[in-house]
Amino acid sequence: MTDATANTPKHGTSLYTESPRVKKRNAAERRFQMYGIAAVATGLVFLIVLLTSILSNGVGAFQQTFVNVPIYLDAAKLDKKGERNIEDIKKVSTFGYQPLIDDALFAIVEENVSPNPLAKPKDTKALISASAVAQLRDYVIAHPEKIGETVDFRLLGSSRVDGYIKGRVTRESIARDKNINAEHLDIVDVLREKGVVKREFNMAFITGADASESRPEQAGMGVSMLGSLFMMIVVLVLSLPIGVAASIYLEEFAPQNKWTDLIEVNISNLAAVPSIVFGILGLAVFIQFAGLPQSAPLVGGLVLTLMTLPTIIISTRAALKAVPPSIRDAALGLGASKMQSVFHHVLPLAMPGILTGTIIGLAQALGETAPLLLIGMVGYIASNYPTGPLAGFMDPNSAMPAQIYEWAKRADPAYYERAWGGIIILLLFLITMNIIAIILRRRFERRW
């Protein structure tokens, strides 16, 4: 007896009366819908928790504590000859600038904090970043005419002061801290009320470079973002034409035999290979055998190209298969050659899927860390921007995921905050790439 005959209403019953079997099926359908709603709701909850955690931990990296200090550029220390000779000025090391900062900051404390808990000017070092001396020296070298004048400087606060302003550092947590004490925090409270210490937007986090472990407040993502850009250029230039060409040949021209079957199986297997394996391959082939420079974006791009190719080939072949065979048959029936039918009709119709798969593959490559770890891109601190396009590809650099990994393993909590901030920037890049994929798909989509 079939299901249809089993549910045929008996004599004297209404069509609107549900039989026990129908009730059971409807109840099963409602349960399945509830399971689906519960699964979607669970996924949304985890997504909200993840985004909340990332934002709450990383937003602080985009803000930084600054100390406004008027500093007298003493000519007796910076230009003893008084000739304003730039070569003589450059001979003054950072040790010659440190007393100027100490004296200026000590004078501010004397003016605003009564009584002054600090015994001597050098005790103020805990309030500002170690990068302040280099900042002052660079300014004097760029503006030697300012020697002998008092100039207002916006100096980075130390990581402990910044953490105290943000609530990351407490008076209890610094009980055994050798870098700062409760008296310094009392000074920070007073100077913050006076407007000397301010928490402002930190553009240097987006445009700056990495810094040593003693200067976490100076570290930024700018150089590593540029390293990721050069790597993505290499991946795009190599993986897109090679992947699309291989897909077209395998799908449209290659004969169906054991060799093409073996190639297809291996491509599918390569898509599932862990990314760290590609890193080992890149280390052996590109660095040890080919002799390319370690930590260079070119090498990182080549390794990520190997990792991205299987994904692009698989997605491109799926897009080509989605084109109806009638399109090919119609083109051939009108006298077009096999190549004309593919490149003039099939490929344009498959373009949305090809572009989507390519951008998704690039987004996956952008977030990879393991291959970069093996070619040395996590062990190099890039402190300057590349001097040109060739240097951008060949000079040692880092990448965004590698930079985040490097910060996350450092001891200072300020670097941990910057790691979360780097994740926010990386997610913005990934979201942008996915939006571009959607726009391109809508732009090139054709219906038949």
C-alpha positions as CSV (number, residue, x, y, z in Angstrom):
1,M,0.0,0.0,0.0
2,T,1.4,3.4,-1.0
3,D,1.5,6.5,1.2
4,A,-1.1,8.1,-1.0
5,T,-3.6,5.2,-0.7
6,A,-2.9,4.9,3.0
7,N,-4.0,8.6,3.6
8,T,-7.1,8.3,1.4
9,P,-10.0,9.4,3.7
10,K,-12.5,6.8,4.6
11,H,-16.2,7.1,3.9
12,G,-17.8,9.6,6.2
13,T,-14.5,11.5,7.1
14,S,-13.6,15.0,6.0
15,L,-10.6,16.0,3.8
16,Y,-9.8,18.6,6.4
17,T,-9.4,16.0,9.2
18,E,-5.8,15.0,9.6
19,S,-5.1,11.3,9.9
20,P,-2.7,10.1,12.5
21,R,-0.1,9.5,9.8
22,V,-0.4,13.0,8.5
23,K,-0.2,14.4,12.0
24,K,3.0,12.4,12.6
25,R,4.6,13.8,9.3
26,N,3.6,17.4,10.1
27,A,5.0,17.1,13.6
28,A,8.3,15.7,12.2
29,E,8.4,18.7,9.8
30,R,7.8,21.2,12.6
31,R,10.6,19.5,14.7
32,F,13.0,19.7,11.8
33,Q,12.2,23.4,11.3
34,M,12.8,24.0,15.0
35,Y,16.2,22.2,14.7
36,G,17.1,24.4,11.8
37,I,16.1,27.6,13.7
38,A,18.0,26.4,16.8
39,A,21.1,25.8,14.7
40,V,20.9,29.2,13.0
41,A,20.4,30.9,16.4
42,T,23.3,29.0,17.9
43,G,25.6,30.1,15.1
44,L,24.4,33.7,15.5
45,V,25.1,33.7,19.2
46,F,28.6,32.4,18.7
47,L,29.2,35.0,16.0
48,I,28.0,37.8,18.2
49,V,30.2,36.5,21.1
50,L,33.2,36.3,18.8
51,L,32.7,39.8,17.3
52,T,32.0,41.3,20.8
53,S,35.2,39.7,22.1
54,I,37.3,41.0,19.2
55,L,35.9,44.5,19.4
56,S,36.1,44.8,23.2
57,N,39.7,43.6,23.2
58,G,40.9,45.3,20.1
59,V,39.3,48.8,19.9
60,G,41.8,50.1,22.5
61,A,44.6,49.6,20.0
62,F,43.2,52.4,17.9
63,Q,43.5,54.8,20.8
64,Q,46.7,55.9,22.5
65,T,47.8,58.0,25.4
66,F,49.8,61.1,24.6
67,V,51.6,63.6,26.8
68,N,51.9,67.2,25.6
69,V,55.3,68.5,26.6
70,P,56.9,71.9,25.8
71,I,60.6,71.2,25.4
72,Y,63.4,73.7,25.3
73,L,65.9,72.8,22.6
74,D,69.0,73.9,24.4
75,A,71.6,75.0,21.8
76,A,74.4,74.3,24.4
77,K,73.6,70.6,24.1
78,L,72.4,70.2,20.6
79,D,74.7,72.6,18.7
80,K,77.7,73.4,20.8
81,K,79.5,75.2,17.9
82,G,76.5,77.3,17.2
83,E,77.0,77.0,13.4
84,R,73.7,75.1,12.7
85,N,75.8,72.6,10.8
86,I,73.5,69.6,10.2
87,E,76.5,67.2,10.3
88,D,77.4,68.4,13.8
89,I,73.8,68.2,14.9
90,K,73.6,64.6,13.7
91,K,76.5,63.7,15.9
92,V,74.5,64.3,19.0
93,S,73.2,60.9,20.1
94,T,69.8,60.2,21.8
95,F,71.6,60.3,25.1
96,G,72.1,64.0,24.6
97,Y,68.3,64.5,24.0
98,Q,67.1,62.5,27.0
99,P,67.9,65.2,29.6
100,L,65.9,67.8,27.7
101,I,62.8,65.6,27.9
102,D,63.4,64.8,31.5
103,D,63.8,68.4,32.5
104,A,60.7,69.5,30.6
105,L,58.5,66.8,32.0
106,F,59.8,67.3,35.5
107,A,59.0,71.0,35.2
108,I,55.4,70.1,34.2
109,V,55.1,67.9,37.3
110,E,56.5,70.6,39.5
111,E,53.9,73.1,38.1
112,N,50.9,70.9,38.4
113,V,51.5,68.4,41.2
114,S,52.0,69.6,44.7
115,P,54.0,68.3,46.4
116,N,56.1,66.7,43.7
117,P,56.6,63.0,44.6
118,L,59.6,62.7,42.2
119,A,63.1,63.3,43.5
120,K,64.8,64.1,40.2
121,P,64.1,64.7,36.5
122,K,65.1,61.2,35.3
123,D,62.3,59.7,37.5
124,T,59.9,60.9,34.8
125,K,61.1,58.3,32.3
126,A,58.3,55.9,33.4
127,L,55.7,58.3,32.1
128,I,56.6,58.4,28.4
129,S,57.6,56.0,25.7
130,A,61.3,55.2,25.0
131,S,60.6,56.3,21.4
132,A,60.2,59.9,22.5
133,V,64.0,60.5,22.4
134,A,64.2,59.4,18.7
135,Q,61.2,61.5,17.9
136,L,62.8,64.6,19.4
137,R,66.1,63.9,17.6
138,D,64.4,63.4,14.2
139,Y,62.5,66.7,14.6
140,V,65.7,68.6,15.4
141,I,67.5,67.2,12.5
142,A,64.6,68.1,10.2
143,H,64.2,71.6,11.7
144,P,67.7,72.8,12.9
145,E,66.4,76.4,12.9
146,K,64.2,75.6,15.9
147,I,67.3,75.0,18.2
148,G,67.2,77.6,21.0
149,E,63.4,77.7,21.0
150,T,60.7,76.0,23.1
151,V,58.6,73.6,21.0
152,D,55.4,71.8,22.0
153,F,55.7,68.0,21.4
154,R,53.1,65.3,21.5
155,L,54.9,62.4,23.0
156,L,53.6,58.8,23.3
157,G,52.9,57.8,26.9
158,S,54.5,54.6,28.1
159,S,52.7,51.3,27.8
160,R,52.0,51.2,31.6
161,V,50.5,54.7,31.5
162,D,48.4,53.9,28.5
163,G,47.3,50.7,30.2
164,Y,46.3,52.6,33.3
165,I,44.3,55.1,31.3
166,K,42.5,52.3,29.5
167,G,41.9,50.2,32.7
168,R,44.3,47.4,31.7
169,V,46.8,48.3,34.4
170,T,45.7,48.8,38.0
171,R,47.4,49.9,41.2
172,E,47.4,46.4,42.5
173,S,49.0,45.0,39.3
174,I,52.0,47.3,39.5
175,A,52.9,46.3,43.1
176,R,55.9,44.4,41.8
177,D,56.4,46.4,38.6
178,K,59.9,47.8,38.2
179,N,58.9,50.2,35.4
180,I,56.3,52.3,37.3
181,N,54.9,52.8,40.8
182,A,51.8,54.3,42.5
183,E,53.4,57.8,42.6
184,H,53.6,57.9,38.8
185,L,49.9,56.9,38.6
186,D,49.0,59.8,41.0
187,I,50.9,62.1,38.7
188,V,49.0,60.7,35.6
189,D,45.7,61.4,37.3
190,V,46.6,65.0,38.0
191,L,48.0,65.6,34.5
192,R,45.0,64.1,32.9
193,E,42.7,66.5,34.7
194,K,45.0,69.4,33.6
195,G,44.8,68.2,30.0
196,V,48.5,67.4,29.7
197,V,47.8,63.7,29.4
198,K,45.2,62.8,26.7
199,R,43.8,59.7,25.1
200,E,43.4,60.2,21.4
201,F,42.9,58.3,18.1
202,N,46.1,56.4,17.2
203,M,46.6,56.8,13.5
204,A,50.2,55.4,13.9
205,F,48.7,52.0,14.7
206,I,47.3,51.8,11.1
207,T,50.2,53.5,9.3
208,G,53.2,52.6,11.6
209,A,55.7,49.7,11.7
210,D,56.5,47.1,14.3
211,A,58.6,48.0,17.3
212,S,60.8,46.3,19.8
213,E,59.4,44.7,22.9
214,S,60.5,47.7,25.0
215,R,58.3,50.1,22.9
216,P,54.9,48.4,22.4
217,E,53.1,51.8,22.4
218,Q,54.8,52.6,19.1
219,A,54.0,49.4,17.2
220,G,51.7,49.6,14.2
221,M,50.4,47.5,11.3
222,G,51.2,49.7,8.3
223,V,54.4,48.0,7.1
224,S,52.9,44.5,7.5
225,M,49.7,45.6,5.6
226,L,52.0,46.6,2.7
227,G,53.7,43.2,2.9
228,S,50.4,41.5,2.6
229,L,49.5,43.7,-0.3
230,F,52.7,42.7,-2.2
231,M,52.0,39.0,-1.5
232,M,48.4,39.3,-2.7
233,I,49.7,40.9,-6.0
234,V,52.0,37.9,-6.5
235,V,49.1,35.4,-5.7
236,L,46.7,37.2,-8.0
237,V,49.1,37.5,-11.0
238,L,50.1,33.9,-10.8
239,S,47.1,31.9,-9.5
240,L,44.3,33.5,-11.6
241,P,45.7,32.8,-15.1
242,I,47.3,29.5,-14.2
243,G,44.2,28.3,-12.4
244,V,41.7,29.4,-15.0
245,A,43.8,28.0,-17.9
246,A,44.2,24.6,-16.2
247,S,40.5,24.5,-15.4
248,I,39.5,25.3,-19.0
249,Y,41.8,22.6,-20.4
250,L,40.6,19.9,-17.9
251,E,36.9,20.7,-18.3
252,E,36.6,21.5,-22.0
253,F,39.6,20.1,-23.9
254,A,41.3,17.2,-22.0
255,P,40.4,13.7,-23.0
256,Q,38.7,11.5,-20.3
257,N,41.3,8.9,-19.5
258,K,43.2,7.6,-16.5
259,W,45.8,10.4,-16.6
260,T,43.2,13.2,-16.4
261,D,41.4,11.2,-13.6
262,L,44.7,11.0,-11.7
263,I,45.2,14.8,-12.1
264,E,41.7,15.6,-10.9
265,V,42.0,13.4,-7.9
266,N,45.4,15.0,-7.0
267,I,43.9,18.5,-7.3
268,S,41.1,17.6,-5.0
269,N,43.6,16.1,-2.5
270,L,45.9,19.2,-2.7
271,A,42.9,21.4,-1.7
272,A,42.7,19.4,1.6
273,V,46.5,19.5,2.4
274,P,47.3,21.5,5.5
275,S,48.8,24.9,4.7
276,I,51.9,24.2,6.7
277,V,52.9,21.5,4.2
278,F,53.0,24.2,1.5
279,G,55.2,26.2,3.8
280,I,57.7,23.3,4.0
281,L,57.6,23.0,0.2
282,G,58.3,26.7,-0.2
283,L,61.2,26.6,2.3
284,A,62.8,23.7,0.4
285,V,62.2,24.9,-3.2
286,F,62.2,28.7,-3.2
287,I,64.6,29.5,-0.4
288,Q,67.0,26.5,0.0
289,F,67.1,25.4,-3.7
290,A,66.2,28.6,-5.7
291,G,68.1,30.9,-3.3
292,L,65.3,33.6,-3.0
293,P,65.6,35.9,0.0
294,Q,64.1,34.7,3.2
295,S,61.1,36.6,4.6
296,A,60.5,38.3,1.3
297,P,56.9,38.9,0.1
298,L,57.8,37.4,-3.2
299,V,58.5,34.0,-1.5
300,G,55.4,34.3,0.6
301,G,53.3,35.0,-2.5
302,L,54.7,32.0,-4.3
303,V,53.9,29.7,-1.4
304,L,50.4,31.1,-1.1
305,T,50.0,30.7,-4.9
306,L,50.7,27.0,-4.5
307,M,48.1,26.8,-1.7
308,T,45.5,28.8,-3.6
309,L,45.7,27.1,-7.0
310,P,43.6,24.0,-6.1
311,T,40.8,26.1,-4.7
312,I,40.7,28.3,-7.8
313,I,40.8,25.3,-10.1
314,I,38.0,23.5,-8.3
315,S,35.7,26.6,-8.2
316,T,36.5,27.5,-11.8
317,R,35.6,24.0,-13.0
318,A,32.4,24.1,-11.0
319,A,31.5,27.4,-12.7
320,L,32.2,26.0,-16.2
321,K,30.1,22.9,-15.5
322,A,27.2,25.1,-14.4
323,V,26.9,26.5,-18.0
324,P,24.2,24.5,-19.8
325,P,25.5,22.2,-22.6
326,S,23.0,23.8,-24.9
327,I,25.2,26.9,-25.0
328,R,28.1,24.9,-26.3
329,D,25.9,22.9,-28.8
330,A,24.3,26.1,-30.1
331,A,27.7,27.8,-30.7
332,L,29.1,24.7,-32.5
333,G,25.9,24.3,-34.5
334,L,26.4,27.9,-35.9
335,G,29.9,27.0,-37.1
336,A,32.0,28.2,-34.1
337,S,35.1,26.2,-33.3
338,K,35.6,24.5,-29.9
339,M,37.9,27.4,-28.7
340,Q,35.4,30.1,-29.9
341,S,32.5,28.4,-28.1
342,V,34.5,28.2,-24.9
343,F,36.1,31.7,-24.9
344,H,33.2,33.6,-26.5
345,H,30.2,31.9,-24.8
346,V,31.1,29.5,-22.0
347,L,33.8,31.6,-20.2
348,P,31.8,34.9,-20.0
349,L,28.8,33.0,-18.5
350,A,31.1,31.3,-16.0
351,M,32.9,34.5,-15.1
352,P,30.8,35.3,-11.9
353,G,31.7,31.9,-10.4
354,I,35.3,32.2,-11.4
355,L,35.8,35.7,-9.9
356,T,34.0,34.7,-6.7
357,G,36.1,31.6,-6.3
358,T,39.3,33.6,-7.0
359,I,38.5,36.3,-4.4
360,I,37.5,33.7,-1.8
361,G,40.8,31.9,-2.5
362,L,42.7,35.2,-2.1
363,A,40.9,35.9,1.2
364,Q,41.9,32.5,2.5
365,A,45.5,33.1,1.5
366,L,45.4,36.6,3.2
367,G,44.7,35.0,6.6
368,E,47.2,32.2,6.4
369,T,50.0,32.2,9.0
370,A,51.5,28.7,9.0
371,P,53.3,28.9,5.6
372,L,54.7,32.3,6.4
373,L,56.0,31.0,9.7
374,L,58.2,28.5,7.9
375,I,59.7,31.0,5.5
376,G,60.7,33.4,8.3
377,M,58.1,36.1,7.9
378,V,57.2,36.0,11.6
379,G,60.8,36.4,12.8
380,Y,61.5,39.7,11.1
381,I,60.7,43.1,12.5
382,A,60.1,45.5,9.6
383,S,60.7,49.0,10.8
384,N,60.6,50.9,7.5
385,Y,58.5,51.1,4.4
386,P,60.0,49.6,1.2
387,T,61.9,52.2,-0.9
388,G,60.2,51.0,-4.2
389,P,58.1,48.3,-5.9
390,L,61.1,46.0,-6.4
391,A,62.1,46.4,-2.7
392,G,58.5,45.7,-1.8
393,F,58.7,42.3,-3.3
394,M,62.3,41.4,-2.4
395,D,63.1,43.1,0.9
396,P,62.3,41.2,4.1
397,N,58.9,42.1,5.5
398,S,56.1,40.7,7.5
399,A,52.4,40.2,6.8
400,M,49.2,40.9,8.8
401,P,48.5,37.4,10.2
402,A,52.2,36.9,10.9
403,Q,52.4,40.3,12.7
404,I,49.3,39.4,14.8
405,Y,51.0,36.0,15.7
406,E,54.2,37.8,16.7
407,W,52.4,40.3,18.9
408,A,50.2,37.6,20.6
409,K,53.3,35.7,21.8
410,R,55.0,38.7,23.4
411,A,54.8,39.3,27.1
412,D,53.7,42.9,27.4
413,P,49.8,43.2,27.6
414,A,50.0,46.2,25.3
415,Y,51.0,43.8,22.5
416,Y,48.1,41.5,23.3
417,E,45.8,44.5,22.8
418,R,47.5,45.3,19.5
419,A,47.0,41.7,18.4
420,W,43.3,42.0,18.8
421,G,43.4,45.4,17.0
422,G,45.3,43.7,14.1
423,I,42.5,41.1,13.9
424,I,40.0,43.9,13.4
425,I,42.0,45.3,10.5
426,L,42.4,41.8,9.0
427,L,38.7,41.2,9.3
428,L,38.0,44.5,7.6
429,F,40.2,43.4,4.7
430,L,38.4,40.0,4.5
431,I,35.0,41.6,4.6
432,T,36.0,44.1,1.9
433,M,37.2,41.2,-0.4
434,N,34.0,39.3,0.1
435,I,31.9,42.4,-0.7
436,I,33.9,42.8,-3.9
437,A,33.2,39.2,-4.7
438,I,29.4,39.8,-4.3
439,I,29.5,42.9,-6.4
440,L,31.5,41.3,-9.2
441,R,29.1,38.3,-9.2
442,R,26.1,40.6,-9.5
443,R,27.9,42.7,-12.1
444,F,28.8,39.8,-14.4
445,E,25.9,37.5,-13.7
446,R,23.9,36.5,-16.8
447,R,20.7,34.5,-16.9
448,W,19.6,32.0,-19.5
